[in-house]
């Protein structure tokens, strides 16, 4: 009987996880909670096709003008990024020299002792 108790407890907890917390008698629903609907909500109309668009498509001239504006903006962005990177590189101090690692010193000292 004592071996079955943990299994029953685990089973009870697993089944309790499927229940809604609001339905538990000790916890209940808050006083200001709205009442549950009597009928479940309907599904979204995922298969309904929207009506055709009323807007006109872009003409070839408009499309060409927009592509030109975008390419000009992209080129300007690249120039700005390059000049910003150059300014940052010019103003940044050089990186400090790397110090020897402690492990490297120990190896060097060990090699010197072995050589003597």
N, C-alpha and C positions, 0 to 999 in steps of 0.2 A: 504494500500500500504506500509506503514511503517513497518508493521509486517512481510511482505513478503520479505523485503530487506535483513535482516540477513540470512534468509533461502536461498535466491538466492546467496548471497555471499558465504555461506558455500558450497553450491552445486558447484559453480564455482571453488572454491579452491580445492574441492575434485576431480573434473574432471581435473583440471589443474595438479594435482599431478600425473596423469596417463601419461601426456605428457612428452616427453624428454626435458630436459632443453636446450640442444643444438639447438633445433628447435625453441626456442622462438626468435622472431625477434630482440628484444632489446639486448639479450645476445649473441646469435649466436655461431658459432664455432670458436675456435682460428685460427689465420692465419697459424700456423705451423702444424695444425692437418692434418693427412692423409685423403684422400678422402674415403668415405664410399664405401664398395664393392657393386657391382650391384646385385650380387646374394648372398643370405645368406649362411653361412658356412654349411658344412655337419655335420651330427651327428657322434659321436664317434662310432666305431664298437664294441659295447659292447657284441654282440652275437658271434663274431668271436673267435674261439678256437685257442689258441697259439699252435705252433708246439711242439711235444714231446721234452723233455729235452735230451740233448746229454751227460749229465754227468751221471756217474755211481752212484748208491746208495752206502751208507757206508756199508762196510762188518760188520759182527757181531764183529770181533776183534777190528775194528776201533771204532765202537759204544761203546764197552765196555771200551776201553782206554779213550775215551772222557768223558764218564760218571764218570770214576775214577778220571780224572783230575778235573772235575767240583766239585765232592764231596770233594776232597782234598782242592781246593780253597775255598769252602764254609766253611770247618772246620777251615782253616787258618784265614778266615775273622772273624769267631765267636771268635776265640782265641784273635785276635788283638782287637776286640771290647771289649771283657771282660777285657783285660789288660789295655786298654785305659780308660775304665770306672772306674776301680780300681784306676788308677793313678789320675784321676780327683777327685774321692771321697777322696783320701788321701791328695791331695793338696788344696782342697777347705776349706775355714774356716767354722766353724759351723754357722748355721743361727742365726741371732740376736734374742734375746728374744722379744716376742710380747708385745707391750705397751698396757695399758688398753685403751679401746675405750672411747671417750668422752661421748657417750650415756650411757655406762656402769657406768661411774662415776656419772652421773646425777641420774640414777636409784638407785645407792647405797646411794647417799646423800638424795634422796627422801625417801628411806626406813628408813634411820637413823632419819630423821625428824619426820616421821610417828610413829616411835617407841618411841619417847620422849613424 
